[in-house]
């Protein structure tokens, strides 16, 4: 029997089914990564083996987290779902969503893990090379404060650098300097692009569609990647305070490598 996970948003509890569908295997036929007729779970679109998910649902300052192996057979419409054509995953966080204790803003975001999702990743910028590549598109912005984060390098208790959209201006940040590098001032919602971070030798190179945009100095050994939607608005600065006031990001590809 499928297990049931309860999630809470705006005072409403919804049961989300978490189940594994077992199909008879055919000898010599590998399981497809995508289904031509559509996908049930985001894991059929993106390789989520070494990730965990934080949702804008749950209890106050205690948002829902989904880890492996549950993440492999999990979706939560509209916050985390596969597109009908099975070529991308939608991440959505409304301004009235639950936040973590360390932030006032909601997120539907992946956090890098290791060992098939069992341990939290933590790597050094001075040891090895660490790369994140994300193909994504910002799809919707919250009202009044139209700010979103779509991918980031996080270190310890704070972000190191992120791809951040403010209206039509796309920036790469450097710590608290949220306008460190202007990538474009005419970004149109729905436009897919490739965001890439490469961390090595105490530096992080940030690329947009294959072109180096900036190099950020950072010496730390508790770093990890994040991707999804981190809505930079809440009910104190964005109206209406409702589920239909949200940020949304669409991700069609995500890949992490360490060497």
C-alpha positions in Angstrom: 0.0 0.0 0.0 1.3 3.5 -0.7 2.3 5.6 2.2 0.8 9.1 2.8 2.7 12.3 3.6 0.8 15.3 4.9 1.8 18.8 3.8 0.4 22.1 5.1 0.1 25.3 3.2 -2.0 28.3 4.3 -3.7 26.2 7.0 -4.8 23.5 4.6 -3.5 19.9 4.9 -3.2 17.9 1.8 -2.3 14.2 1.6 0.5 13.5 -0.9 0.8 9.9 -2.0 4.4 8.5 -2.0 4.4 5.2 -3.7 6.6 3.1 -5.9 5.0 1.6 -8.9 6.6 -1.8 -9.8 6.4 -3.0 -13.4 7.6 -6.3 -14.8 11.2 -6.0 -16.1 12.1 -7.0 -19.6 15.5 -8.8 -19.9 18.1 -6.6 -21.5 15.9 -3.5 -21.6 17.1 -0.6 -19.4 14.6 1.5 -17.6 13.9 4.7 -19.5 14.9 8.0 -17.9 11.9 9.7 -19.6 8.4 8.5 -20.6 7.2 9.5 -24.1 3.6 9.6 -22.7 4.4 11.8 -19.8 5.9 11.6 -16.3 4.5 10.8 -12.9 7.5 11.9 -10.9 10.2 14.6 -11.4 12.8 11.9 -10.9 11.8 10.6 -14.3 13.0 13.9 -15.8 16.0 14.8 -13.6 18.5 12.6 -11.8 17.7 13.3 -8.2 19.9 10.6 -6.7 22.1 12.9 -4.8 19.6 15.6 -3.8 17.0 16.3 -1.1 14.0 18.6 -1.5 12.7 21.4 0.7 9.1 22.5 0.0 7.2 25.7 1.1 4.8 23.5 3.1 4.8 22.0 6.6 4.8 23.7 10.0 6.1 27.2 10.9 9.9 27.3 10.4 9.8 23.5 9.8 9.2 23.1 6.1 8.6 19.7 4.5 11.8 17.9 3.4 11.8 14.9 1.1 15.0 12.7 1.0 15.9 9.6 -0.8 14.5 7.0 -1.3 11.1 8.8 -1.0 12.2 11.6 -3.4 12.4 9.0 -6.3 8.6 8.5 -6.2 7.4 12.0 -5.0 5.6 14.9 -6.5 3.5 17.7 -5.0 1.4 19.7 -7.4 1.9 22.6 -8.0 5.1 23.0 -5.9 7.2 20.2 -7.4 6.0 18.5 -10.5 7.0 17.1 -13.9 5.8 18.9 -17.0 3.2 17.1 -19.0 5.6 16.6 -21.9 8.2 15.2 -19.5 11.0 17.5 -20.5 11.3 19.6 -17.4 10.4 20.0 -13.7 8.5 22.9 -12.2 9.5 24.4 -8.8 7.0 26.8 -7.2 7.0 28.7 -3.9 4.2 31.1 -3.0 4.7 34.2 -0.8 2.6 32.6 2.0 4.7 29.5 2.0 6.5 28.0 5.0 10.1 29.1 5.5 13.1 27.7 7.2 14.2 29.0 10.6 17.2 30.8 8.9 15.2 32.6 6.2 12.0 34.8 5.9 11.5 33.6 2.3 9.9 30.4 1.0 11.5 27.9 -1.4 10.9 24.7 -3.4 14.6 23.8 -3.8 17.0 21.0 -4.1 20.0 20.7 -1.8 23.1 18.7 -2.8 23.6 15.4 -1.1 26.1 12.5 -1.4 26.1 8.7 -1.0 22.8 8.2 -2.9 21.1 11.0 -0.9 22.1 9.7 2.5 24.6 12.5 3.5 24.7 16.2 3.1 27.4 17.4 0.7 30.1 19.7 2.0 33.1 20.4 -0.2 36.1 22.7 -0.2 36.8 25.3 -2.9 40.5 24.7 -2.4 40.4 20.9 -2.9 39.4 19.5 -6.3 37.0 21.0 -8.9 33.2 21.2 -8.2 30.8 22.0 -11.0 27.1 22.6 -11.2 25.3 23.0 -14.6 21.6 23.9 -14.6 19.3 24.5 -17.6 16.5 26.6 -16.3 13.9 29.3 -17.0 12.3 31.7 -14.6 8.5 31.3 -15.3 6.7 33.5 -12.8 7.6 36.3 -10.4 5.8 37.4 -7.2 3.9 40.7 -7.1 5.4 43.9 -5.7 8.7 42.3 -5.1 9.5 40.3 -8.3 12.7 38.7 -7.1 13.7 35.0 -7.5 16.8 32.9 -7.0 17.2 29.9 -9.3 20.6 28.3 -8.6 23.3 28.9 -6.0 26.5 27.9 -4.2 25.9 27.8 -0.5 28.5 27.8 2.2 27.8 26.9 5.8 25.0 29.2 7.0 24.8 31.6 4.0 24.8 31.7 0.2 28.1 32.4 -1.5 26.8 33.3 -5.0 23.5 32.9 -6.8 21.7 33.5 -10.1 19.1 36.1 -9.0 16.3 37.7 -11.1 14.9 41.1 -10.2 12.1 42.0 -12.7 13.9 41.7 -16.0 17.4 42.1 -14.6 19.4 38.9 -14.1 22.3 39.1 -11.7 25.1 37.0 -10.3 25.6 37.8 -6.6 28.7 37.9 -4.4 27.7 37.3 -0.8 25.6 40.2 0.3 26.2 42.1 -2.9 23.1 41.1 -4.8 24.0 43.2 -7.8 27.6 42.1 -8.2 27.3 41.2 -11.9 24.5 42.2 -14.2 24.1 39.4 -16.8 21.3 41.0 -18.7 18.7 43.7 -18.1 16.1 42.4 -20.6 15.4 38.9 -19.4 12.0 37.6 -20.5 10.1 35.1 -18.4 10.2 31.6 -20.0 13.6 32.1 -21.6 15.7 29.0 -20.9 19.4 29.5 -20.2 22.4 27.6 -18.8 23.7 28.6 -15.4 27.1 27.1 -14.4 29.3 27.3 -11.4 32.9 25.9 -11.3 34.6 26.1 -7.9 38.4 25.4 -7.6 41.6 26.9 -6.3 39.7 29.2 -3.8 37.6 30.7 -6.6 34.1 30.3 -8.1 33.7 31.0 -11.8 30.1 31.7 -12.9 29.0 31.2 -16.5 25.9 32.2 -18.4 25.2 30.2 -21.6 28.8 29.1 -21.6 30.3 32.5 -21.2 32.3 33.4 -18.1 30.6 36.3 -16.3 32.6 36.7 -13.0 35.1 35.1 -10.7 34.4 35.2 -7.0 37.1 34.6 -4.4 35.9 32.1 -1.7 37.8 29.9 0.7 35.6 27.5 2.5 35.1 23.8 3.1 31.3 23.5 3.9 30.0 24.3 0.4 27.2 22.7 -1.5 25.0 23.4 -4.5 21.3 24.3 -4.5 18.8 24.6 -7.4 15.1 25.2 -7.8 13.1 28.3 -6.8 13.8 30.5 -3.8 11.2 33.2 -3.8 12.5 36.5 -2.4 9.2 37.8 -1.2 6.7 37.0 1.6 3.4 38.3 2.9 5.0 41.3 4.6 6.2 42.8 1.3 4.0 41.2 -1.4 0.3 41.1 -1.9 -1.9 39.2 -2.2 -0.8 36.8 0.6 -2.1 33.8 -1.3 -1.1 30.6 -3.1 -1.6 32.3 -6.5 1.1 34.9 -5.8 4.3 32.9 -6.4 7.7 32.5 -8.0 8.3 29.6 -10.3 11.3 28.1 -12.1 11.4 25.4 -14.7 14.5 23.1 -14.8 15.2 20.8 -17.8 18.7 19.6 -16.8 20.8 19.5 -13.7 24.3 17.9 -13.4 26.9 18.0 -10.6 30.4 16.7 -11.0 33.3 16.6 -8.5 36.9 15.8 -9.5 
